[in-house]
Amino acid sequence: MTLGDCQRTILERDLDHLDDSNVLLDTAAGDNSREYMADLDRLRGRRVWVVFSHINGVEAGTPKYVCLYLDTIGKQLNASSSAGAVAYLYDLTVK
């Protein structure tokens, strides 16, 4: 099994548990870091996938500074990316 296969297996296992009670969809954009942090703080105490799609141009740096904040409130367990999208698995129960 390759690393890519392992990442897909982890993502598929986590996606099996998705329903309206554990999915937070948001469209925070731009440089409003307070808005991002408030959204991320609501996820504390959970193991979560944070997914960014349609990232390009000015928004391309957003995942980096969001991950900097996530690193202060949890631990990154995994990451996966493809053209225009990136996903990070975080354990937000550890800090």
N, C-alpha and C positions, 0 to 999 in steps of 0.2 A: 504494500500500500504506500503510495507516495504522500508527501506532505499535503499536496493539493487534495488528494482523496480524503485524508484525515480532516482537513478543514471543512470539506463539504459534508462529511459525516457528522461532525459536531454541529454545523449549521442546520442540517436537516433534522437532527435530534431536537434541537432547540425550537425549530419552527413547528414541530409537532405540538407544542404546548401553547401556541398562540391563540388567543381569543380576545374579545373586546376588553376584558379585565386586565390584561397585561400587555397591551400595545399602546404606546404613546406616539401619536403622529403629530409632528410640528413642522412648521415652515419658517422657523426663525432664520433670519438672513441678515447679511451685512455685518456691521461692526457693533451691534448691540450685545455686548458680552453679558450684561445683567440678565437679559432675556434667556440667553443660552444657559447660564448658570442656574437660574431659577428652574428651568426645565430639567436640567441634569440633577439638581438637588432632589427633585421629586422621585428620582430613581434610586436613591440611597437605600441600602438594605436589600438589594436584589442583585442577581446576576443578569446582565443585560447585553443585548447587541445594540450598538449605536451605528446606524446606517446613514450614510450621506450619498445622495444621488444627484445627478445633474450638476456636478461640481466642475466649474471651469471659470476662466477669467478671474475676476476679482474674488469670487467665492472660493477659489482653489485652495487658499490658505486656511479656510475655516476648520477643516478637520484637525489640522495641526494644533491650533490654539484651543480647540475643544478638548483634544486629548491631553494637552498640558493640564487643564483643569481636572479632567477625569483621573489623571495620574495622582492628583493630590487627594482625591476622595476614594480611590479604589485601586485595583490592580488589573492591568491589561493581561488577558489570558490568551488572546488570539487576534488575528487580523487577516483580512482578505480584501483584495481589490481587483477591479477590472476597469476598463475604459469608462471614465466619468463617474465611477462609484467606488466607495470604500466602506467596509464594515469592520467594527472593532467589538470584540467580546470583552466585557469588563465585569469583574467581581466587585460590586460596590458594598459588600458586607464586611470587608476586611479592615477598613480604616475608620 
